[in-house]
Amino acid sequence: MPGTVTVGLDGSPESLAAADWAAREAQRRGLPLSLVHALDWHSFTYAPLTGVESLARWAERLPSDTAARLRRDHPGLRIVHEQVAREPVPSLLAAAENAELLVLGSRGLSRVTGILVGSVALSVVARAELPVVLVRTGGAERGDHRTGPAATASPALARRDVVLGLDLRRPAAPVLEFAFDAAARRAATLRVIHGWSPPPASGRPVPSATGASAQVASEPADVLRPWRVRFPGVEVSEHAVVGSSAGHLADASAHAALVVVGRFTQGPRPGPRLGPVTHSVLHHSSAPVAVIAHG
């Protein structure tokens, strides 16, 4: 369905958390919400295993019951739902072909064990051309920016930042635009984190520490300047970190409404891929993660 926020359902707690997050995002954007359930009988990990008839009834009720609950929680939000008898990855990619945003649930995350976010979610993220947001259980509610009475009751929830992982080697306009727009819609600060590496030790003269610091400060400032002009109401906080930004983004996610990273779609190796920083953030972020494809 064109011009929607589309969410994939499989009955898991993570996909239901994703549906909750997607409903709020659809209201924020003034768009309909589309619920898609790919009916793959070989992947019902969360279905009640009490017989084929019960399983069929459960599968039939899942999208309609979820839609009914979301309508109660979000009066006025237009919600459509469909069930597709195909494997999840191609079904979700096809259903979201004309959507503005695709939202999926991700499994539990662990910085120690590196638990996978789920093969379906990873496969979709690695192939999708539109922005994809992955939400885990607890991340939908904890990571969303709040206004109104909820913000008064919990000021910490109301002040969560949008965090952007900025790749200075390939500062992509779609990633920057999505991050600034997300911060503007939430009246949130945009926290920009980028990694840099000091020059390797050698016998050659190296710039002074002051010169190196000035270069580190000037590069992101130059990249961000036109977006600050376009989104004058967004407060921006810049943070340069030594080495990879992946761990710093994961740490920042603990107090974030959303983490935004890019996925470079071109490279020497053909086929779908995720860069190391994006892959790491998907595993370890405790906030919802938006992955933006760019060439």
Disulfide bonds with the S-S distance in Angstrom:
none
